[in-house]
């Protein structure tokens, strides 16, 4: 059997192949991750609940299913049979705590399982934990009064990002194999970028949402994993219509089954922008790391060209924050004074943060957002298949960052601490563009850096094809600082 440290970092695709061949059992994988979790969870603070005993019982049943299948006496195991899995704190699983990172809901139990989570569980995913998120998942780092500070496995002084920081920290440390999440401004892609993972934000109206988000499609559910293949597998399972969500009307057009192939990317034109058309300040080290990785696309046969993309920074950023305020307005208005006293400080100040903006009405927001998108659409109309950018402007994001007042500096300049360092949020404002983040190198503070691929509306197949081609050309094999732990 391989070393426990090696088992912990297998992708779901690799683990399933080993299960089918009899080289590894779901129990061995789970036990390796459980042993590591006992030592590392107190240091990372990435789980709110853990279900290892129940998960081990399910792993033994999965082990029996694989054994029966190898003997020819049982059906082929389900797509995620026995794969260790984490569920984001704000997402419901029937009978489990559903706190949303808040002391106000510390006794709340979910009555139902969210559709996207239920689909992964039905496919055999073995839930071992619930993963930390900031209170109400409303910031881009992960800490709260309810749970404390979640830390990055590559550098504990640095945030794993948010709002899916617990999932990313656990995956980055080898304590889980796959996770699910949601992405309102980068809540999947930001943590993936800071923890050396792959995270996919689907276009709007693909994955059923919880009831509170049905008509706000700046937010989308999606996968967080260790490989492009894993993200594709999870996305296939999560996506598609359901009666609980009237906005999801069609399944994505993706290759299906073991013989399905992603499109061939040779000859495709992709455009690169270091700052998303002028929207962001970006650390020179970040830009250099991404640019040093761009030849990976050329090695896959793509033609890489500079993006002719100019978007006015201040109006676009104001429009984005106005849109977030309109969707988040009154976050704390329904709470009385005693309840407000239990909230994390940033939640109490959230409305004040947005009130500083002198926000625009919705028609002005969409006028500015549409103007920005027309510049990107011009690239697509000109034959560009996707836009590539850094995922983040910096990796120097303190684990306990104040998301309202910061500070965050990029290349010596102060930027907005909530979104000014995350090149992810324009995709959410435009809604229907698929976007994936995957690792492209390490920065000087030992933290991974993500590269973002943004595709044409609803062109998920192209985004996954480009990501898979880049991953094959530039595989990311680095391990975090705690990889030496053997269990």
C-alpha positions as CSV (number, residue, x, y, z in Angstrom):
1,X,0.0,0.0,0.0
2,X,1.2,3.5,-0.8
3,X,2.2,5.9,2.0
4,X,-0.7,7.5,3.8
5,X,0.5,10.9,2.7
6,X,0.4,9.8,-1.0
7,X,-3.1,8.3,-0.6
8,X,-4.5,11.5,0.9
9,X,-3.7,13.5,-2.2
10,X,-5.1,11.2,-4.8
11,X,-7.7,12.7,-7.1
12,X,-11.2,11.1,-7.2
13,X,-10.4,9.9,-10.7
14,X,-7.2,8.2,-9.5
15,X,-8.9,6.8,-6.4
16,X,-11.8,5.3,-8.3
17,X,-9.4,3.6,-10.8
18,X,-7.5,2.1,-7.9
19,X,-10.7,0.9,-6.3
20,X,-11.9,-0.7,-9.5
21,X,-8.5,-2.5,-9.9
22,X,-8.3,-3.6,-6.3
23,X,-5.1,-1.7,-5.6
24,X,-6.8,0.4,-3.0
25,X,-9.9,0.2,-0.9
26,X,-12.2,3.1,0.1
27,X,-11.5,2.2,3.7
28,X,-7.7,2.6,3.3
29,X,-8.2,6.0,1.7
30,X,-10.6,7.2,4.4
31,X,-8.3,6.0,7.2
32,X,-5.3,7.8,5.8
33,X,-7.3,11.1,5.6
34,X,-8.8,10.5,9.1
35,X,-5.4,10.0,10.7
36,X,-4.2,13.2,9.1
37,X,-7.3,15.1,10.2
38,X,-6.8,14.2,13.8
39,X,-3.5,16.1,13.7
40,X,-4.3,18.9,11.2
41,X,-7.9,20.0,11.8
42,X,-7.0,21.7,15.1
43,X,-4.2,23.6,13.2
44,X,-6.3,24.5,10.1
45,X,-9.8,24.9,11.7
46,X,-11.5,23.7,8.5
47,X,-14.4,21.5,9.8
48,X,-17.5,22.4,11.8
49,X,-18.7,18.8,12.2
50,X,-16.9,15.5,11.5
51,X,-18.6,12.1,10.7
52,X,-15.7,9.7,10.5
53,X,-17.3,6.7,12.2
54,X,-20.4,6.9,9.9
55,X,-18.2,7.5,6.9
56,X,-16.0,4.4,7.7
57,X,-19.2,2.3,7.8
58,X,-20.1,3.6,4.4
59,X,-16.6,3.0,3.1
60,X,-16.8,-0.6,4.1
61,X,-20.0,-1.0,2.2
62,X,-18.3,0.7,-0.8
63,X,-15.3,-1.7,-0.4
64,X,-17.7,-4.6,-0.6
65,X,-19.4,-3.2,-3.7
66,X,-16.1,-2.8,-5.5
67,X,-15.0,-6.4,-4.5
68,X,-18.3,-7.8,-5.8
69,X,-18.0,-6.0,-9.0
70,X,-14.4,-7.3,-9.6
71,X,-15.7,-10.8,-9.0
72,X,-18.5,-10.2,-11.6
73,X,-21.3,-10.6,-9.0
74,X,-22.3,-7.0,-8.5
75,X,-23.1,-3.9,-10.6
76,X,-20.6,-1.3,-11.4
77,X,-20.2,1.0,-8.4
78,X,-21.6,4.5,-8.6
79,X,-19.5,7.4,-10.0
80,X,-18.4,8.7,-6.6
81,X,-18.6,5.4,-4.6
82,X,-16.5,5.7,-1.5
83,X,-15.0,9.1,-2.4
84,X,-14.5,11.2,0.8
85,X,-16.6,14.4,0.5
86,X,-17.2,17.6,2.3
87,X,-20.3,19.8,2.4
88,X,-20.1,23.6,2.8
89,X,-21.4,24.9,6.1
90,X,-24.2,27.0,4.6
91,X,-25.6,24.1,2.5
92,X,-28.3,21.9,3.9
93,X,-28.1,18.1,4.6
94,X,-31.2,16.7,6.3
95,X,-30.7,16.0,10.0
96,X,-27.3,17.8,10.2
97,X,-26.5,21.2,11.8
98,X,-27.2,24.1,9.4
99,X,-25.6,27.0,11.1
100,X,-24.5,29.2,8.2
101,X,-21.5,30.1,10.2
102,X,-23.6,32.1,12.7
103,X,-24.1,31.8,16.5
104,X,-27.7,32.7,15.8
105,X,-28.3,29.4,14.1
106,X,-26.1,27.1,16.3
107,X,-29.1,24.9,17.1
108,X,-30.7,24.8,13.7
109,X,-31.0,21.5,12.0
110,X,-31.6,21.1,8.2
111,X,-35.0,19.6,7.4
112,X,-34.0,18.8,3.8
113,X,-30.9,18.2,1.7
114,X,-30.0,20.7,-1.0
115,X,-30.6,19.3,-4.5
116,X,-27.0,19.6,-5.7
117,X,-25.7,18.0,-2.5
118,X,-28.3,15.2,-2.7
119,X,-27.2,14.4,-6.2
120,X,-23.6,13.9,-5.2
121,X,-24.6,11.8,-2.2
122,X,-26.8,9.7,-4.4
123,X,-23.8,9.2,-6.7
124,X,-21.9,7.6,-3.8
125,X,-19.9,10.5,-2.3
126,X,-19.0,9.7,1.3
127,X,-19.6,12.7,3.4
128,X,-17.0,12.9,6.2
129,X,-17.4,16.6,7.3
130,X,-19.1,19.9,7.0
131,X,-16.5,22.6,6.1
132,X,-16.2,26.1,7.5
133,X,-17.4,29.3,5.8
134,X,-17.7,32.9,7.0
135,X,-20.9,34.0,8.6
136,X,-23.7,33.9,5.9
137,X,-20.9,33.2,3.4
138,X,-20.7,37.0,2.8
139,X,-16.9,37.6,2.6
140,X,-13.9,36.4,0.6
141,X,-11.9,35.0,3.6
142,X,-13.0,32.5,6.2
143,X,-13.5,33.4,9.8
144,X,-16.4,34.0,12.1
145,X,-17.4,34.4,15.8
146,X,-19.0,31.0,15.6
147,X,-15.9,29.1,14.3
148,X,-12.8,31.2,14.6
149,X,-10.2,31.6,11.9
150,X,-9.6,29.0,9.1
151,X,-6.0,28.8,7.8
152,X,-4.3,28.0,4.6
153,X,-2.4,24.6,4.6
154,X,0.4,26.2,2.5
155,X,1.0,29.1,4.9
156,X,-1.1,29.3,8.1
157,X,-0.7,33.1,8.3
158,X,-2.5,33.4,5.0
159,X,-6.3,32.9,4.3
160,X,-7.5,29.9,2.3
161,X,-9.9,32.4,0.8
162,X,-13.7,32.5,1.1
163,X,-16.3,31.7,1.3
164,X,-15.4,28.1,0.6
165,X,-12.2,28.4,2.7
166,X,-12.8,25.3,4.9
167,X,-13.4,23.1,1.9
168,X,-10.2,24.4,0.2
169,X,-8.1,24.1,3.3
170,X,-9.2,20.5,3.8
171,X,-8.7,19.5,0.2
172,X,-5.3,21.3,0.1
173,X,-4.2,19.4,3.2
174,X,-5.4,16.0,1.9
175,X,-8.2,15.6,4.4
176,X,-10.9,15.2,1.8
177,X,-11.0,14.2,-1.9
178,X,-13.8,16.4,-3.3
179,X,-16.1,19.2,-2.1
180,X,-19.0,21.2,-3.4
181,X,-19.5,24.9,-3.0
182,X,-21.2,28.1,-4.2
183,X,-19.7,31.1,-6.0
184,X,-21.2,34.6,-5.6
185,X,-18.1,36.6,-6.2
186,X,-15.5,33.9,-6.4
187,X,-16.3,31.8,-3.4
188,X,-15.2,28.6,-5.2
189,X,-12.4,30.1,-7.4
190,X,-10.8,32.3,-4.7
191,X,-10.2,29.4,-2.3
192,X,-9.1,27.1,-5.2
193,X,-6.6,29.7,-6.3
194,X,-5.1,30.1,-2.8
195,X,-4.9,26.4,-2.0
196,X,-3.6,24.8,-5.3
197,X,-6.9,23.3,-6.4
198,X,-9.3,23.3,-9.3
199,X,-12.6,25.1,-8.9
200,X,-15.4,25.6,-11.4
201,X,-18.1,28.3,-11.4
202,X,-20.8,27.2,-13.8
203,X,-22.8,29.6,-15.9
204,X,-26.2,30.7,-14.6
205,X,-29.2,28.3,-14.6
206,X,-27.2,25.1,-14.7
207,X,-27.2,23.8,-11.1
208,X,-30.3,23.9,-8.9
209,X,-30.1,26.4,-6.0
210,X,-31.4,26.6,-2.5
211,X,-34.7,28.4,-2.2
212,X,-33.2,31.7,-1.1
213,X,-31.2,32.1,-4.3
214,X,-33.6,31.0,-7.0
215,X,-33.8,34.3,-8.8
216,X,-30.3,35.7,-8.0
217,X,-28.0,34.0,-10.5
218,X,-24.9,35.9,-9.6
219,X,-24.5,32.9,-7.3
220,X,-24.0,29.4,-8.6
221,X,-23.3,26.0,-7.0
222,X,-20.2,24.1,-8.3
223,X,-17.4,21.7,-7.6
224,X,-14.0,22.1,-5.9
225,X,-11.5,19.3,-6.4
226,X,-7.9,18.3,-7.1
227,X,-8.1,17.9,-10.9
228,X,-10.0,19.1,-13.9
229,X,-11.4,15.6,-14.4
230,X,-12.8,15.5,-10.9
231,X,-14.5,18.9,-11.4
232,X,-16.0,17.7,-14.7
233,X,-17.3,14.6,-13.0
234,X,-18.9,16.5,-10.1
235,X,-20.4,19.1,-12.4
236,X,-22.0,16.5,-14.6
237,X,-23.7,15.1,-11.5
238,X,-24.7,18.4,-10.0
239,X,-26.2,20.1,-13.1
240,X,-29.5,19.7,-14.7
241,X,-33.2,20.6,-14.2
242,X,-35.1,20.0,-11.0
243,X,-38.7,20.9,-10.0
244,X,-37.4,22.8,-6.9
245,X,-35.6,25.4,-9.2
246,X,-37.7,26.8,-12.0
247,X,-34.7,28.7,-13.4
248,X,-32.7,25.6,-14.4
249,X,-33.9,24.5,-17.8
250,X,-31.2,22.5,-19.5
251,X,-28.2,20.3,-18.9
252,X,-24.8,21.4,-20.1
253,X,-23.6,20.0,-23.4
254,X,-20.6,17.9,-22.2
255,X,-19.2,14.6,-23.3
256,X,-20.7,11.8,-21.2
257,X,-19.4,8.4,-20.2
258,X,-15.9,6.9,-20.2
259,X,-15.6,7.3,-24.0
260,X,-16.7,10.9,-24.1
261,X,-13.9,13.3,-25.2
262,X,-13.6,17.0,-24.6
263,X,-13.0,19.1,-27.7
264,X,-9.5,19.3,-29.3
265,X,-8.0,22.7,-28.5
266,X,-5.3,22.8,-31.1
267,X,-5.6,25.9,-33.2
268,X,-7.8,27.7,-30.7
269,X,-7.1,31.4,-30.0
270,X,-7.1,32.5,-26.4
271,X,-6.5,36.0,-25.1
272,X,-4.6,36.9,-21.9
273,X,-5.1,39.9,-19.7
274,X,-3.0,40.4,-16.6
275,X,-5.5,42.8,-15.0
276,X,-8.9,41.9,-16.6
277,X,-8.9,44.8,-19.0
278,X,-7.6,47.3,-16.5
279,X,-10.1,46.4,-13.7
280,X,-7.4,45.5,-11.1
281,X,-4.0,46.3,-9.7
282,X,-2.0,43.1,-9.8
283,X,1.2,42.2,-8.0
284,X,4.2,41.9,-10.5
285,X,5.0,38.5,-9.0
286,X,1.5,37.3,-9.7
287,X,1.6,38.5,-13.3
288,X,5.0,37.0,-13.8
289,X,3.9,33.6,-12.4
290,X,0.9,33.4,-14.7
291,X,2.8,34.6,-17.7
292,X,5.5,32.1,-17.1
293,X,2.8,29.4,-17.2
294,X,1.1,30.6,-20.4
295,X,3.4,28.5,-22.7
296,X,1.5,25.5,-21.4
297,X,-1.4,26.6,-23.6
298,X,0.9,27.0,-26.6
299,X,2.3,23.5,-25.9
300,X,-1.3,22.2,-26.2
301,X,-1.5,23.9,-29.7
302,X,-3.3,27.1,-28.7
303,X,-2.5,30.5,-30.0
304,X,-2.0,32.9,-27.1
305,X,-2.4,36.6,-27.8
306,X,-2.7,39.8,-25.6
307,X,-6.3,40.7,-24.9
308,X,-7.5,44.0,-26.4
309,X,-9.8,44.6,-23.5
310,X,-10.3,47.9,-21.7
311,X,-13.0,48.3,-19.0
312,X,-13.3,51.5,-16.9
313,X,-12.3,50.4,-13.4
314,X,-14.2,52.7,-11.1
315,X,-17.6,52.6,-12.8
316,X,-17.4,48.8,-13.2
317,X,-16.4,48.2,-9.6
318,X,-19.1,50.6,-8.3
319,X,-21.6,48.8,-10.5
320,X,-20.5,45.4,-9.1
321,X,-20.7,46.5,-5.5
322,X,-24.1,48.1,-6.2
323,X,-25.4,44.8,-7.5
324,X,-24.1,43.0,-4.5
325,X,-25.7,45.6,-2.2
326,X,-29.0,45.2,-3.9
327,X,-28.9,41.5,-3.4
328,X,-27.6,41.7,0.2
329,X,-29.4,44.8,1.4
330,X,-30.7,44.5,4.9
331,X,-28.6,41.5,5.8
332,X,-28.9,42.4,9.5
333,X,-32.1,44.6,9.5
334,X,-34.3,41.7,10.7
335,X,-32.2,41.0,13.8
336,X,-32.8,42.7,17.2
337,X,-30.1,44.3,19.2
338,X,-29.4,41.1,21.2
339,X,-29.1,39.1,18.0
340,X,-26.8,41.7,16.4
341,X,-24.5,41.4,19.4
342,X,-23.8,37.8,18.4
343,X,-22.9,38.5,14.8
344,X,-19.4,38.6,13.5
345,X,-18.1,42.2,13.4
346,X,-18.0,42.3,9.6
347,X,-21.6,41.3,9.4
348,X,-22.7,44.1,11.7
349,X,-20.7,46.5,9.5
350,X,-21.8,45.0,6.2
351,X,-24.6,47.4,5.5
352,X,-22.4,50.3,6.5
353,X,-19.8,49.1,4.0
354,X,-22.3,49.2,1.1
355,X,-23.8,52.5,2.3
356,X,-20.5,54.2,1.6
357,X,-20.9,53.6,-2.1
358,X,-23.8,55.9,-2.9
359,X,-25.0,52.9,-4.8
360,X,-26.7,53.1,-8.2
361,X,-30.1,51.8,-9.1
362,X,-30.3,48.5,-10.9
363,X,-30.8,49.9,-14.4
364,X,-27.5,51.8,-14.1
365,X,-25.8,48.8,-12.7
366,X,-26.7,46.7,-15.7
367,X,-25.9,49.5,-18.2
368,X,-22.3,49.6,-16.9
369,X,-22.0,45.8,-16.6
370,X,-23.3,45.4,-20.2
371,X,-20.8,48.0,-21.5
372,X,-18.0,46.0,-19.9
373,X,-19.3,42.7,-21.3
374,X,-19.5,44.2,-24.9
375,X,-15.8,44.7,-24.8
376,X,-15.3,41.0,-23.9
377,X,-17.9,39.9,-26.5
378,X,-15.8,41.7,-29.1
379,X,-13.0,39.4,-28.4
380,X,-15.3,36.4,-28.7
381,X,-16.8,37.6,-31.9
382,X,-13.3,38.1,-33.3
383,X,-12.5,34.4,-32.8
384,X,-11.1,34.2,-29.3
385,X,-12.4,31.1,-27.6
386,X,-11.6,32.1,-24.0
387,X,-10.0,34.8,-21.8
388,X,-7.2,33.9,-19.4
389,X,-6.3,36.0,-16.3
390,X,-4.8,35.5,-12.9
391,X,-7.4,34.4,-10.4
392,X,-6.1,36.8,-7.7
393,X,-4.2,40.0,-7.6
394,X,-2.1,38.9,-4.6
395,X,-1.6,35.8,-2.3
396,X,-0.7,38.0,0.7
397,X,-4.2,37.8,2.3
398,X,-4.1,37.5,6.1
399,X,-6.1,34.7,7.5
400,X,-7.8,37.1,9.9
401,X,-8.3,39.9,7.3
402,X,-10.9,42.5,8.2
403,X,-13.0,42.3,4.9
404,X,-14.6,45.8,5.5
405,X,-11.6,47.9,6.4
406,X,-8.6,45.7,5.4
407,X,-6.0,46.7,4.7
408,X,-5.1,44.9,1.5
409,X,-2.3,46.3,-0.7
410,X,-1.4,45.3,-4.2
411,X,1.8,46.5,-5.7
412,X,2.0,49.1,-2.9
413,X,-1.5,50.4,-3.5
414,X,-4.5,50.0,-1.1
415,X,-7.4,48.1,-2.7
416,X,-10.9,47.2,-1.6
417,X,-10.5,44.4,1.0
418,X,-13.6,42.6,0.0
419,X,-13.3,42.3,-3.8
420,X,-10.4,44.5,-5.0
421,X,-8.0,41.6,-5.1
422,X,-10.2,38.9,-6.6
423,X,-10.3,38.8,-10.4
424,X,-13.3,36.5,-10.1
425,X,-16.2,38.8,-9.5
426,X,-16.7,40.2,-13.1
427,X,-17.8,36.7,-14.1
428,X,-20.5,36.7,-11.5
429,X,-21.8,40.0,-12.7
430,X,-22.1,38.8,-16.2
431,X,-23.7,35.5,-15.1
432,X,-23.7,33.1,-18.0
433,X,-19.9,32.8,-18.5
434,X,-18.3,29.6,-17.3
435,X,-15.1,30.0,-15.4
436,X,-12.5,27.6,-14.0
437,X,-9.4,28.2,-11.8
438,X,-6.5,25.8,-11.7
439,X,-3.0,26.1,-10.1
440,X,-0.1,27.5,-12.2
441,X,2.7,27.9,-9.7
442,X,3.8,29.1,-6.2
443,X,4.5,32.6,-5.0
444,X,7.2,33.7,-2.7
445,X,5.1,33.3,0.5
446,X,4.7,29.6,-0.3
447,X,1.1,29.9,-1.4
448,X,-0.2,28.6,-4.8
449,X,-1.5,30.9,-7.5
450,X,-4.5,30.2,-9.6
451,X,-5.0,30.9,-13.3
452,X,-8.5,31.7,-14.4
453,X,-10.1,30.6,-17.8
454,X,-13.3,32.5,-18.7
455,X,-15.3,31.1,-21.6
456,X,-18.1,32.2,-23.9
457,X,-21.6,32.1,-22.6
458,X,-22.6,28.5,-21.8
459,X,-19.4,27.1,-23.5
460,X,-18.4,24.8,-20.6
461,X,-17.0,22.2,-22.9
462,X,-14.4,24.7,-24.1
463,X,-13.4,25.8,-20.6
464,X,-13.0,22.2,-19.4
465,X,-11.0,21.3,-22.6
466,X,-8.6,24.2,-22.2
467,X,-8.2,23.5,-18.5
468,X,-7.5,19.8,-19.1
469,X,-5.0,20.7,-21.8
470,X,-3.2,23.2,-19.6
471,X,-3.2,20.7,-16.6
472,X,-1.6,18.0,-18.8
473,X,1.1,20.5,-20.0
474,X,1.8,22.0,-16.6
475,X,0.8,19.5,-13.9
476,X,0.9,21.0,-10.4
477,X,2.6,18.5,-8.1
478,X,3.7,20.7,-5.2
479,X,2.5,19.8,-1.7
480,X,1.7,22.1,1.3
481,X,4.0,22.7,4.2
482,X,2.3,19.9,6.3
483,X,2.7,17.2,3.7
484,X,5.3,15.4,5.8
485,X,2.6,14.2,8.3
486,X,2.3,10.5,7.7
487,X,-0.6,9.6,10.0
